[in-house]
Amino acid sequence: MPVSCVAFGCLNRFEPGKSIHFFRFPIKNEELTRLWVNAIRRKNFNPTQWSRICSVHFTENDFMIRPGADRPLLKINAVPSVFPSFPTYYQSKNKKPRKPPILRTITNEVPIPADESNVDNTCLEVDNTPTFTDVEVQTSNTYTTEVKLRRRIKSLREKLRRKTNKINNMADLIKKLKNKGHIDLEQQNVILNNFNDSVIDLFKNESKNSNKTTGRRYTKEMKQLALTLHYYSPKAYNFCRTILSLPHPSSITNWTSSVNAEPGFFQEVFTFIKKSIPPEDYDCNLVFDAVAIRKKIIYDSNHDRFLGYCDFGNIQVESQETEATEALVFMLVCLNVQAGLIKTAITMASEVGVRVWSVICDGTSANLSTMKQLGCKIKGSYSEIVEYFFVPGIDRKICYVPDACHNIKLARNTLATYRELKSDDGVINWEYIQKLKNAQENIGVNLANKLTATHMEWKKNIMKVKLAAQTLSSSVADALEFFQSSNDIAFNNCAETVKFIRTIDRIFDFLNTRNPYGKGYKKPLYKSDIGNMKKTIIPLVDYLLSLTNINGTLICDTPRRTFIIGFAVAVKSVFSIAEELLNNFDYKYFLAYKLSQDHIEILFSKIRQRFGHNNNPNVLEFRTAMKQILLKNSVTSSYAANCMAFDKSSNESVFEIRWAKRNSADTSYLHDESILEETEKEEEIPDIFMNEADGFRMVKENILYYICGFIVRRISKKIDCFTCCENLLEKINEHNYAILNENSKLVAIKNRGGLVKSSSFVVKVVKFVEKTLIDLTFNFKSIKMLNSSLTSKIIIFAKNYVYNSNILVDVKCPNDGFLENHKLELVTIICKEYLKIRLHHVAKSKTSDIVSKRRLLTKLVLFNHQ
């Protein structure tokens, strides 16, 4: 069949050797096809795959420039526009080009009107450089002064420059859109020079995925953006998906489920360190702390177990029936529980080549007892303190470093609680700080410090490190010293208070050095400066060790001794670690900030930000937050966290963003001989509620019947066998439709026309499952000690019960030979659905009914001052 043009009045046909070429209609592009059909103007014309249009109907601008090519190629959005055979009223009218404005070349002299007598009769000298003569400027005789003319020239040059830039950028974008939806190297370089990385990632993602409904592919940067946005607010993420092409929330859930965040140490971390971390970065510290979690028991239907009890992984430490109230987190912090857990973490890190130099934690009584058990001595004078311990298999000292931030809070608390402390030279009084705050309020301005009423009400902000550091800072000491030097009677004897504040401030600055270019007490430790720093810092520690209360008892012997011991042990550990690293390893200087707990506090702040709130999460929320943080994302700590983030945290992740593999069904229970032996004995099932009172029995049977209807409604959507669906529903005929079953009274009362009545088969299975569940759990008194095969055991028992009871024996499915399989499959589905409902209720009932003040006042906290 010859190829001919379908345009109106066109007689061109394909002949070899002619320069006329024929093009197919872009049928796959519906919008472009519609434009082509409209341009042809043929009535009731529908193009097919054999329809062609010749090159005569396209302009030169519709073809791509391809030097050396034999055949022309249309641009992606080319539309035929040349039709000489159309009637005149269909011909496109060519607009006449607009006449250019009257142009005038600027001369060297500009005449000045005579009426401007106050202007000097001078001539305007214009620089006729090539850059200026190439620009034609429309002028008029109204320009009279040199200043106005130059301003006009400058304004026109700026307009021309902006116009040129705008046209160039738009042209580049149009070229990109014309090039089949792809970016070539030249266009990509132009975009890279005009946009930042974030805009480019969004631009590339939209150009690649905006027209796709399935099969979208996302870069690592877009996955990181999606994870971060979804972590902060799932609702905001769903709104952004209406504007941008982002992964579905189920994809993020799948990526999260691929991360193993079960209790215990993450083996993936040690594997990553061994394979990816260079040996020069193996020196690190072990930081651990506990974050408060909400006491709540949750049933995990995916793993058939209860969550919320104490779980130390593979280490048995406490009774497994104890409800968890804290999550103990260990973190390795590079430099460039409990005792058994600490030793395990250090040993596992050592096995992959990591050198742990210190263990960092706060000063709780449990942590102090742990360090004593490991071998540290944290009592006595500075020389008597033993700040290190040894771990079997590791031939170096591991130092204990109490966190400096917690110590400065404890120092503030001690002074504010005791009100007065004594030293060898006088009395340290909290009242002077209170007087300083009052004096500054009366004056109306502060004396170069940040002391406010919030600092005085420290009990309401007891966890804020910033407030404690600002209270015991050198700026407060300077203000007190200023009032003393001004002979203010209220501050006559504040010298010893000033000395105490300066001592705490200097020790804290020494333990918090983070700037390689710091000076004074904030200067990093160099090999040549260790001796001089010891002569400066150790006397400050001895001063703290000599403090007493108002009765003359050493603070070290009182319950408020923790901050003094903490500062002393931390200073001695810093010197010990710095000497070892600077003398035996390739370290130029040492920053003590690396020996702080800020890194793990920032992690806790990220966890508390999950879903946009700052409440303590429960076990399941904590695990989910940990999974999402372990993936690559850009989640940052809250501005209201206990500490501030000074280090640049990396967005790299040990865990790769990947799809979770679906685990095949666990069939190990099928080979458990003990289970099979027990099922063989269950031939006759006694009355399930035999030992219960008649009234209670009737109520429970009505509840179970109500639940059975809900189960039938759910599983009817999952099975495609019509016969099986019929046997799940209660059979009603014209003789018994009005008869009310004794167990269906609750359903009859609650029914508004939408409830489902289940068959006796479903009711018998559910009753049997309930009885078996009560027997296995001793009436739900011991649920944590059950292993993960509880559901599997009950399913085996139920199948054996149905098989021996000859239930549904007369039912024939259309597929002969599969009757037993259908019946047993129904039993499995019914058991799983009922156990999921029942065990969730059991877990909820096990949770304490006590509501904490934090949860009770959540709304007041969230909407404070609004």
SEZARO-60332 format. One record per residue (C-alpha): x, y, z; residue in one letter. Coordinates in steps of 0.2 Angstrom, whole numbers, padded with zeros to 4 digits, always signed. Each point is the difference from the previous one (the first is absolute). Layout:
<pts>
XYZa ...
</pts>
This chain:
<pts>
+0000+0000+0000m +0008+0017-0005p +0004+0013+0013v -0010+0016-0003s -0002+0016+0010c -0017+0002+0010v +0000+0019-0001a -0014+0009-0009f +0004+0002-0018g +0017-0007+0001c +0004-0013-0014l +0018-0004+0006n +0004-0019+0000r +0015-0009+0005f +0012-0003-0015e +0018-0005+0002p +0013+0014-0003g -0012+0014+0004k +0005+0013+0014s -0018-0001+0007i -0001-0010+0016h -0015-0008+0009f -0003+0000+0019f -0011-0010+0011r -0013+0007+0012f +0006+0000+0018p -0014-0011+0006i +0008-0004+0016k -0001+0018+0005n -0018+0004+0000e +0002+0019+0003e +0012+0002-0015l -0011-0011-0011t -0015+0011+0004r +0010+0016-0006l +0005-0009-0016w -0018-0005-0004v -0006+0018+0004n +0013+0007-0012a -0005-0012-0014i -0018+0006+0002r -0008-0016-0008r -0017-0004+0006k -0002-0016+0010n +0018-0005-0003f +0008-0013+0012n +0018-0003-0003p +0007-0018+0000t +0017-0008+0000q +0000+0000-0019w -0005+0019-0001s +0014+0011-0007r +0003+0019-0003i +0014+0006-0011c +0014+0012+0004s -0007+0014-0011v -0012+0005+0015h +0013+0004+0012f +0011+0015+0002t +0019+0000+0001e -0001+0003+0018n -0009-0016+0003d +0015-0011-0004f +0015-0004+0010m +0017+0006-0006i +0010-0016-0004r +0015+0003-0010p +0004-0015-0011g -0016-0008+0002a -0010-0007-0016d -0017+0001+0008r -0008+0015+0009p -0006-0003+0018l -0015+0010+0007l +0001+0008+0017k -0009-0008+0014i -0014+0014+0000n -0001+0004-0019a -0017+0003-0007v -0004+0002-0019p -0004+0017-0005s +0002+0002-0018v -0015-0004-0011f +0000+0009-0017p -0015-0009-0006s -0012+0007+0014f -0012+0014-0005p +0005+0017+0003t -0010+0002+0016y +0009-0015+0007y +0017+0007-0004q +0009+0007+0015s +0003+0019-0002k +0018+0005+0002n +0001+0016+0011k +0010+0014-0007k +0016+0003+0010p -0001+0014+0011r +0010+0015-0006k +0015+0004+0011p +0000+0016+0010p +0009+0015-0007i +0018-0004+0005l +0013+0014+0002r +0018-0002+0002t +0007+0010+0015i +0012+0013-0006t +0014+0008+0010n -0011+0015+0004e -0017+0001+0007v -0009+0017-0002p -0007+0008+0015i -0016+0010-0001p +0001+0019+0001a -0014+0001+0014d +0012-0009+0012e +0009+0015+0004s +0006-0006+0017n +0010-0014-0009v +0018+0002-0006d +0002+0000-0019n +0011-0015-0001t +0001-0015-0011c -0002-0018+0006l +0015-0011-0004e -0005-0018-0003v +0012-0014-0001d -0002-0009-0017n +0007-0016+0005t -0005-0016-0010p -0011-0006+0015t -0010+0017-0001f -0001+0002-0019t -0007-0017-0002d -0015+0005+0011v -0013+0010-0009e -0010+0011+0012v -0016+0010-0004q +0002+0018+0006t -0009+0016-0002s +0003+0018+0001n -0007+0001+0018t +0016-0007+0007y +0009+0016+0006t +0013-0004+0013t +0014-0011+0001e -0006-0009+0016v -0017-0004-0007k +0008-0007-0016l +0012-0011+0009r -0013-0007+0012r -0011-0004-0015r +0014-0009-0009i +0004-0010+0016k -0018-0005+0002s -0002-0006-0018l +0016-0010+0002r -0007-0009+0015e -0017-0003-0008k +0009-0007-0015l +0011-0011+0010r -0014-0007+0011r -0010-0003-0016k +0014-0010-0008t +0002-0010+0015n -0018-0004+0001k -0002-0005-0018i +0016-0011+0001n -0007-0010+0015n -0017-0002-0007m +0008-0006-0016a +0010-0013+0009d -0016-0006+0009l -0009-0001-0017i +0014-0010-0008k +0000-0012+0015k -0019-0003-0002l +0002-0002-0019k +0013-0014+0002n -0011-0015+0003k -0001+0003+0018g +0019-0002+0003h +0014+0012+0003i +0016+0000-0010d +0017+0004+0006l +0000+0018-0005e -0018+0004+0006q +0004-0008+0017q +0016+0011+0002n -0011+0015-0003v -0012-0005+0014i +0014-0005+0012l +0007+0018-0002n -0017+0008+0004n -0008-0011+0013f +0006-0008+0017n +0000-0018+0003d -0017-0001+0009s -0009+0008-0015v +0009-0011-0012i -0005-0015+0009d -0018+0005+0000l +0001+0005-0018f +0007-0016-0006k -0012-0010+0011n -0015+0009-0007e +0006-0002-0018s +0003-0019+0002k -0015-0005+0011n -0014+0014-0002s -0009-0010-0015n +0002-0017+0008k -0013-0008+0011t +0010-0016+0003t +0019-0005-0002g +0007+0016+0007r +0018+0000+0005r +0007+0012+0013y +0018+0005+0003t +0008-0001+0017k -0002+0019+0003e -0019-0001-0003m -0001-0015+0011k +0009+0009+0014q -0012+0015-0003l -0015-0012+0001a +0006-0008+0016l +0004+0016+0009t -0016+0009-0004l -0011-0016+0004h +0010-0001+0017y -0005+0018+0005y -0018-0001-0006s -0009-0014-0010p -0014+0012-0003k +0011+0013-0007a +0008-0013-0011y -0017-0005-0007n -0003+0018-0004f +0016+0001-0009c -0004-0015-0010r -0014+0009-0008t +0012+0013-0007i +0016-0010-0003l +0004-0018-0006s +0005-0008+0017l +0000-0019+0005p -0016-0007+0007h +0000-0001+0019p -0001-0019-0001s +0017+0000-0009s +0007+0010+0015i -0007-0013+0012t +0007-0014-0010n +0018+0008+0000w -0002+0002+0019t -0005-0018+0003s +0016-0005-0009s +0010+0007+0015v +0003-0012+0015n -0003+0011+0015a -0003-0014+0012e +0007+0001+0018p +0019-0004+0001g +0015+0007-0009f -0001+0004-0019f +0011-0013-0008q -0001+0010-0016e +0009+0015+0008v +0015-0011+0004f +0000-0007-0017t +0000+0017-0008f +0014+0006+0011i +0011-0015-0005k -0003+0002-0018k -0003+0019-0003s +0009+0010+0014i +0019+0004-0003p +0011-0006+0014p +0006+0017+0005e -0018+0003+0006d -0001-0015+0011y +0003+0010+0016d -0017+0004+0008c -0010+0001+0016n -0014-0010+0006l -0015+0011+0006v -0015-0007+0008f -0016+0007+0008d -0018-0004+0003a -0015+0009-0008v -0017-0001+0009a -0013-0010-0009i -0019-0002+0003r -0004-0015+0010k -0012-0010-0012k -0002-0018-0005i -0004-0002-0019i -0003-0016-0010y +0010-0002-0015d -0011-0010-0012s +0014-0001-0013n +0012-0009+0011h -0014-0008+0012d +0007+0007+0016r -0002+0014+0013f +0010+0015+0001l +0003+0012+0015g +0010-0012+0012y +0018+0001+0004c +0010-0007-0014d +0019+0001-0001f +0002-0010-0016g +0009-0016+0003n +0006+0005+0018i -0011-0005+0014q +0002+0014+0013v -0017+0002+0009e -0016-0009+0001s -0009+0000-0017q -0017+0004+0008e +0006+0017+0005t -0008+0014-0010e +0013+0011-0008a +0001+0019+0004t +0016+0005-0008e +0010-0004-0016a +0019-0002+0003l +0009+0006-0015v +0019-0003-0004f +0009+0011-0013m +0017+0000-0007l +0007+0018-0002v +0016+0002-0011c +0014+0011+0007l +0008+0008-0017n -0077-0075+0083v +0007-0001+0005q +0017-0007+0005a -0003-0015-0011g -0008+0011-0014l +0015+0012+0001i +0013-0015-0001k -0010-0007-0015t -0001+0016-0010a +0019+0003+0003i +0004-0018-0005t -0011+0000-0016m +0008+0017-0005a +0018-0007+0003s -0004-0015-0011e -0002+0011-0015v +0016+0010+0004g -0008+0015+0009v +0010+0007+0015r -0012+0005+0014v +0009+0013+0011w -0014+0005+0012s -0017-0003+0006v -0011+0016+0002i -0016+0001+0011c -0009+0011+0012d +0002-0002+0019g -0015-0010+0005t +0002-0012+0015s -0002-0015-0012a +0014+0006-0011n +0011+0004+0014l -0003-0017+0007s +0004-0008-0017t +0017+0009-0001m +0004-0006+0017k -0004-0017-0005q +0011+0001-0015l +0015+0006+0010g +0000+0019+0002c +0003+0008+0017k -0010+0017+0000i +0003+0005+0018k +0014+0009+0009g +0013+0013-0005s +0005+0004-0018y +0015-0012+0001s -0010-0014+0007e -0014+0000-0013i +0002-0014-0013v -0009+0005-0015e +0003-0015-0011y -0004-0019-0001f +0005-0015-0011f -0010-0011-0011v +0006-0018-0003p +0009-0002-0016g +0004+0019-0002i +0017+0005+0005d -0003+0019+0003r -0009+0011+0013k -0018+0005-0003i -0004+0016+0010c -0016+0005+0007y -0006+0018-0004v -0015+0007+0009p -0009+0012-0012d +0005+0018+0004a -0017+0007-0005c -0009-0011+0014h +0014+0006+0012n -0003+0018-0002i -0019-0002+0002k +0004-0010+0016l +0011+0014+0006a -0013+0013-0002r -0013-0011+0008n +0012-0003+0015t +0003+0019+0003l -0019+0004-0002a -0005-0014+0012t +0012+0003+0014y +0000+0019-0003r +0017+0001+0008e +0016-0009-0002l +0017+0002+0010k +0018+0000-0007s +0016+0004+0009d -0002+0018-0003d -0018+0004+0002g -0018-0003-0003v -0008-0003-0018i -0017+0006+0000n -0014-0002-0012w -0008+0016+0005e +0013+0011-0009y -0006-0008-0016i -0018+0004+0005q +0005+0018+0005k +0008+0002-0017l -0015-0005-0009k -0011+0012+0010n +0012+0015-0002a +0000-0003-0019q -0019+0000+0000e +0000+0017+0009n +0013+0008-0011i -0010-0007-0016g +0016-0007-0009v +0012-0014+0004n +0018+0002+0003l +0006-0011-0015a -0007-0016+0007n -0016-0010-0004k -0007-0002+0017l -0019+0001+0001t -0014-0006+0011a +0000-0017-0010t +0017-0003+0007h -0006+0003+0018m -0014-0012-0002e +0012-0014-0005w -0012-0014+0007k -0012+0003-0015k +0015-0001-0012n +0011-0013+0009i +0005-0009-0016m +0006+0016-0010k +0019+0000-0001v +0000+0017-0008k -0009+0008+0015l +0012-0009+0012a +0016+0006-0010a -0007+0018-0001q -0003+0000+0019t +0018-0006+0004l +0009+0010-0013s +0014+0012+0000s -0012+0014-0006s -0010-0002+0017v +0017+0000+0009a +0005+0016-0008d -0016+0008+0004a +0001-0004+0018l +0018+0006+0001e -0006+0016-0008f -0012+0003+0014f +0013-0004+0013q +0012+0012-0008s -0013+0013+0000s -0001-0002+0019n -0018-0006+0000d -0005-0005+0017i -0010-0015-0006a +0015-0008-0009f +0014+0004+0013n +0004-0018+0004n -0003-0008-0017c +0018-0004-0004a -0001-0018+0004e -0016-0002-0010t +0009+0008-0015v +0015-0013+0003k -0012-0015+0000f -0009+0006-0016i +0016+0003-0009r +0007-0017+0006t -0016-0009-0007i +0001+0010-0016d +0018-0003-0004r -0001-0019+0003i -0016-0001-0011f +0009+0010-0014d +0015-0012+0001f -0011-0015-0001l -0010+0008-0014n +0014+0005-0012t -0006-0002-0018r +0009+0013-0010n +0017-0004-0006p +0004+0019+0000y -0007+0003+0018g +0010+0010+0012k +0002+0000+0019g -0010-0014+0009y -0009-0004-0017k +0017-0004-0008k +0002-0018-0007p +0013-0011+0009l +0017+0000-0009y +0014-0012+0005k +0011+0014+0006s -0015+0008+0010d -0005-0014+0011i +0012+0004+0014g -0005+0018+0001n -0019-0005-0001m +0002-0012+0014k +0008+0013+0011k -0015+0011-0004t -0015-0012+0001i +0005-0012+0014i +0000+0014+0013p -0018+0004-0005l -0005-0018+0003v +0008+0000+0017d -0009+0016+0004y -0017-0009-0003l +0006-0015+0010l +0003+0011+0015s -0018+0008+0000l -0011-0004+0015t -0018+0004+0004n -0006+0012+0014i +0003-0013+0013n +0018-0003-0005g -0003-0017-0009t +0009-0003-0016l -0011+0001-0015i +0009-0016-0006c -0008-0009+0015d -0018+0007-0003t -0013-0006-0012p +0004+0015-0011r +0018-0006-0003r -0003-0005-0018t +0005+0016-0009f +0017+0001+0009i +0004-0018-0003i -0006+0001-0018g +0011+0015-0004f +0015-0008+0009a -0001-0016-0009v -0004+0008-0017a +0016+0012+0002v +0011-0015+0004k -0007-0011-0014s +0002+0014-0013v +0018+0003+0005f +0003-0019-0001s -0008-0003-0017i +0009+0016-0007a +0017-0006+0005e -0003-0017-0007e -0006+0006-0017l +0012+0015-0002l +0015-0010+0005n -0003-0017-0009n -0011+0004-0014f -0001+0013-0014d -0010+0013+0008y +0005+0019-0001k -0012+0005+0014y -0015-0006+0010f -0017+0007+0002l -0009-0005+0016a -0017+0004-0007y +0001-0018-0008k -0001-0007+0018l -0018+0007+0002s -0017-0007+0000q -0007+0013-0012d +0000-0012-0014h -0011-0012+0007i -0012+0014+0007e -0002+0006-0017i -0005-0017-0006l -0013+0000+0014f -0006+0017-0006s -0003-0007-0017k -0009-0015+0007i -0012+0011+0010r -0004+0010-0016q -0009-0014-0008r -0017+0005-0006f +0004+0018+0005g -0002-0002+0019h +0013-0001+0014n -0009-0013+0011n +0009-0015+0005n -0004-0014-0012p -0005-0018+0004n +0010-0015-0005v -0008-0002-0017l +0002+0019-0004e +0018+0000+0006f +0004-0015-0011r -0008+0008-0015t +0009+0016+0003a +0017-0009+0002m -0003-0009-0017k -0003+0016-0009q +0014+0010+0008i +0012-0015-0005l -0005+0003-0018l +0008+0014-0010k -0010+0016+0004n +0002+0018+0005s -0008+0000+0017v +0007+0013+0012t -0002+0002+0018s -0013+0012+0008s +0005+0018+0004y -0008-0004+0018a +0011-0015+0003a +0010-0003+0016n +0016+0005-0009c +0005+0008-0017m +0008-0008-0015a +0017+0007-0003f +0008-0014-0011d -0006-0002-0018k -0009-0016+0000s +0001-0011-0016s -0015-0005-0010n +0009-0016-0005e -0008-0016+0007s +0006-0018+0004v -0016-0007-0006f -0004+0001-0019e -0018+0005-0005i -0007-0016-0008r -0016-0009-0001w -0003-0013+0013a -0001-0018-0005k -0016-0009+0004r +0003-0014+0011n -0008-0016-0004s -0012-0007+0012a +0007-0008+0015d -0003-0019-0001t +0012-0006+0013s -0014-0003+0012y -0006-0014-0012l +0015-0010+0005h -0002+0002+0018d -0004-0017+0007e -0005+0006+0017s -0014+0010-0008i -0006-0014-0011l +0000-0012+0015e -0011+0013+0009e -0012+0002-0014t -0003-0019-0002e -0007+0000+0018k -0012+0014-0004e -0014-0011-0007e -0015+0005+0010e -0001+0018+0005i -0010+0003+0017p -0011+0015+0003d +0011+0015-0002i -0008+0011+0014f -0004-0015+0012m +0007+0008+0015n -0007+0018-0002e -0017+0006+0007a -0015+0000-0011d -0002+0019-0001g +0018+0003-0004f +0000-0015-0013r -0015+0007-0009m +0009+0018-0001v +0016-0007-0007k -0008-0011-0013e -0010+0015-0006n +0017+0010-0001i +0008-0015-0010l -0015-0001-0012y +0002+0019-0003y +0019-0002-0003i -0004-0015-0012c -0011+0012-0011g +0015+0012-0001f +0012-0014-0005i -0012-0006-0013v -0002+0017-0008r +0019+0002-0001r +0005-0017-0007i -0014+0000-0012s +0010+0013-0010k +0016-0011+0000k -0008-0017-0007i -0006-0003-0018d -0009-0016+0003c -0019+0003+0000f -0004-0016+0009t +0012+0004+0014c -0008+0017+0002c -0017-0007+0001e +0005-0012+0014n +0007+0015+0010l -0017+0008+0001l -0015-0005+0010e -0013-0009-0010k -0017+0008+0001i -0016-0007-0008n -0018+0004+0000e -0003-0011+0015h +0013+0006+0012n +0004+0018-0005y -0010+0007+0015a +0007-0012+0013i +0013+0010+0011l +0015-0010+0005n +0005+0001+0018e +0018+0005-0004n -0006+0014-0013s -0009+0011+0012k +0014+0013+0000l +0001+0000-0019v -0019+0002-0001a +0001+0015+0012i +0015+0009-0009k -0005-0005-0018n -0006+0015-0011r +0000-0011-0015g +0019-0002-0003g +0005-0013+0012l +0004-0017-0006v -0005-0017+0008k +0012-0013+0000s -0003-0019-0002s +0002-0013+0014s +0016-0006-0008f +0009+0017+0003v -0008+0001+0018v +0007-0017+0004k +0017+0004-0006v +0001+0017+0009v -0006-0008+0016k +0013-0014-0001f +0014+0013-0003v -0006+0010+0015e +0000-0015+0011k +0017-0006-0006t +0008+0018+0002l -0006+0001+0018i +0007-0017+0004d +0017+0004-0008l +0002+0017+0009t -0007-0006+0017f -0014+0013-0002n +0012+0013-0007f +0010+0001+0015k +0016-0004-0009s +0001+0006-0017i +0018+0006-0002k +0008-0017+0003m -0009-0007-0015l +0010-0003-0015n -0004+0006-0018s -0009-0016-0004s -0016+0004+0010l -0010+0003-0016t +0007-0015-0008s -0004-0012+0014k -0018+0006+0001i -0002-0002-0019i +0006-0018+0001i -0012-0003+0014f -0015+0008-0009a +0004-0010-0016k +0000-0016+0010n -0016+0005+0009y -0009+0003-0017v +0007-0015-0008y -0006-0012+0015n -0017+0009+0002s -0005-0003-0018n -0005+0018-0002i -0006+0005-0018l +0002-0018-0006v -0015+0001-0012d +0007+0016-0008v +0006-0003-0018k +0010+0014-0008c +0001+0001-0019p +0018-0005-0001n -0001-0019+0004d +0015-0006+0010g +0003+0017+0009f -0014-0001+0013l +0011-0004+0015e +0013+0013-0006n -0014+0013-0001h -0007-0005+0017k +0017+0001+0009l +0004+0016-0009e -0016+0008+0007l +0005-0006+0018v +0017+0008-0002t -0007+0017-0006i -0013+0000+0014i +0013-0004+0013c +0012+0014-0005k -0014+0013-0001e -0007-0004+0017y +0017-0002+0008l +0005+0017-0007k -0015+0008+0008i +0000-0009+0016r +0019+0002+0004l -0001+0019-0004h -0013+0001+0013h +0010-0010+0012v +0015+0011-0002a -0010+0016+0002k -0008-0007+0016s +0018-0004+0007k +0005+0019-0002t -0001+0010+0016s -0015+0011+0002d +0011+0014+0008i +0001+0015-0011v +0016+0010+0003s +0000+0019+0002k +0009+0002-0016r -0014-0008-0010r -0013+0008+0010l +0007+0017-0003l +0005-0003-0018t -0013+0013-0007k +0005+0013+0012l +0018-0002-0005v -0003+0000-0019l -0011+0015+0001f +0009+0010+0013n +0000+0019-0003h -0011-0001-0016q 
</pts>
